[in-house]
Amino acid sequence: MLYQSTFFPSLRLRQVWSLILRWLNINTALHSKALENFQQFEGLSRSGMKQAEKFHIVWFACIWVLWNGHNEKVFRDKQRRLEQMTEEIKITSWKWLKCKLKGFNNG
């Protein structure tokens, strides 16, 4: 499956996931398969449904940014730096959280 090979086995992309986990103050290794990765990421939130919803949004922001980065590499032969993708994930997460969750500031 394309999404499987695009988002998970690559060392470079695992480094992005690792940087995001560090940003979230989480120390774990994630599964290399998409569904298991999502389920594990979802399970990292132990503070109820509101927190789990935030984790879902961050996970989807990761996928969105990684997918766009993949497309840039394939179609424009342009590769973004790890730090650039990580910052874009943080910004995208924040924007999506602000739109989705009433009263969201940055916590």
N, C-alpha and C positions, 0 to 999 in steps of 0.2 A: 504494500500500500504506500502511495506517495507520501501522505501525511506522516506515516510511521517513520519512513526513512528521512524525511525532511526535518522533523522536530526532535528526535530523541537519540539515535545512536551516535551522532557526530560529537566528537570531543569538544569542538568549539561551542556548539549549542548547549552541551551539558555545562560548560563553564558559565554561560549566560544564566541557566537555571540555578546554578550554584550561587551566583551573585545575587539573584533575586531572593533566594532562601536566606542568604546572609542579611539582606535588606529587611526581610521580615523577622529577623532574629530567630531563625529556625536552623537546627543542625540535623540534617538527615540526608540520605541519598534517595533519589527518586527512581521509580521504575522506569524502564526504557520503552515500555509499550504504552501507547496513548491512553487507553481506557484505564489501565492500572495506575498510570501517572496521575490522571485526573482524580480518580478515587482516593489515592493516597494524599494528594494535595488537599482535597476536600476534607480528609480526616485529620489534617494538621491543625485545624481549628477546633479547639476544645471549649469554646466559649458560647455555644449556642448557635441558633439559626442566623442571627444578624451577622455574626463573625464569619460563619460559613459562606454566607452570600458575598461578603467582601473577598474571601479567598477565591470563590468562583470567578468573580470579576477580574481579579489579578491574574488568574490562570488563563482566562480568555484573552486578556491584554497581552500576555506572554505569547500565546499562539498567534495573535494578530500581528504583532511586531516581528516575530520570527518568520511568519509566512511572507510578509512584505519584504523582509531582508532576503529571504530565499529568492523571491521574484526579482529583486534588484540584481542579485548575483547571476541568475539565469538569463534574464533578458537585457540587462545593461552592463553586465560584467563588472559590477560595482559591489564591493564587499565592505560592509560597515564594521567599525571596531566594536569589540565586545562592550566596552564602556558606553559607547553611543547607543547600542541596542538596549542595554540595561537602563540607561536614563530614559530612553523613549518608552520602555515598559512602565517605568515609574510614573511618568507624566501621563501616559494613556490610562493607566490604572486610576490615577487620581481624577482625571477628567470623567471617566466612566462612573466611578464611585460617586462623584459629585452629582452627576445626572441621575443616577439610579436611586441613591439612598437619600431620602429626605433628611435634611439637617446634617449631612456629612460635611465635615470641615477637613480634617486630615487625621482622624483617629478612628 
